[in-house]
Amino acid sequence: MADDFSFEIVESVGTVAEGKGGWNLELNLVSWGGRPAKYDLRSWSPDHQKMGKGITLTKEELIALKGVLEKI
């Protein structure tokens, strides 16, 4: 099953925070397993070959999250 794991960063939207050892918290548009790309927020290693846990959102979910964050 692990051999089927694939991803492609279609677009780098931006870096949210710079972390230790070059790992950065980034918002990217990512295609997971060849499926349509979704917005993805997670930590990435400098070469983008390793990643931490994160969340994946559709465009509609990202827009809804933006609305919630604007209330802070």
C-alpha positions in Angstrom: 0.0 0.0 0.0 2.8 2.4 0.8 4.1 2.0 -2.7 0.9 3.5 -4.0 1.5 6.8 -2.1 2.2 9.6 -4.4 1.8 13.4 -4.3 2.6 16.4 -6.5 2.8 20.0 -5.2 0.9 21.7 -8.0 1.3 25.2 -6.6 3.2 26.7 -3.6 0.8 29.3 -2.1 3.0 30.4 0.7 5.0 29.8 3.9 3.1 30.3 7.1 6.0 29.7 9.5 9.7 28.8 9.3 10.6 25.9 11.6 13.7 24.2 13.0 16.0 22.4 10.6 14.6 24.0 7.6 11.2 22.5 7.9 8.5 25.1 7.0 4.7 25.2 7.6 3.4 25.7 4.1 0.1 26.2 2.3 0.3 24.4 -1.0 -2.1 23.1 -3.7 -1.3 19.3 -3.7 -2.5 16.4 -5.8 -2.6 13.2 -3.6 -2.5 9.9 -5.5 -3.3 11.6 -8.8 -6.6 13.0 -7.6 -7.6 16.6 -8.2 -5.4 19.0 -6.2 -6.6 20.4 -2.8 -5.3 23.0 -0.5 -2.9 21.5 2.0 -1.4 23.0 5.2 1.5 21.0 6.7 5.2 21.1 7.6 7.6 20.1 4.8 11.3 19.2 4.8 13.5 21.5 2.7 13.5 19.1 -0.2 9.7 18.5 0.0 10.3 14.7 0.2 9.2 14.4 3.8 6.2 15.9 5.5 4.5 16.2 8.8 0.8 15.8 9.7 -1.5 18.4 8.2 -4.9 19.2 6.9 -6.3 19.1 3.4 -9.1 21.4 2.3 -11.2 22.0 -0.7 -11.4 25.5 -2.0 -14.8 25.9 -0.5 -13.5 24.7 2.9 -10.5 27.1 2.7 -12.9 30.0 2.0 -15.0 29.0 5.0 -11.9 28.8 7.2 -10.9 32.3 6.0 -14.3 33.6 7.1 -13.9 32.0 10.6 -10.3 33.4 11.0 -11.4 36.9 10.0 -13.5 36.9 13.2 -10.5 36.6 15.4 
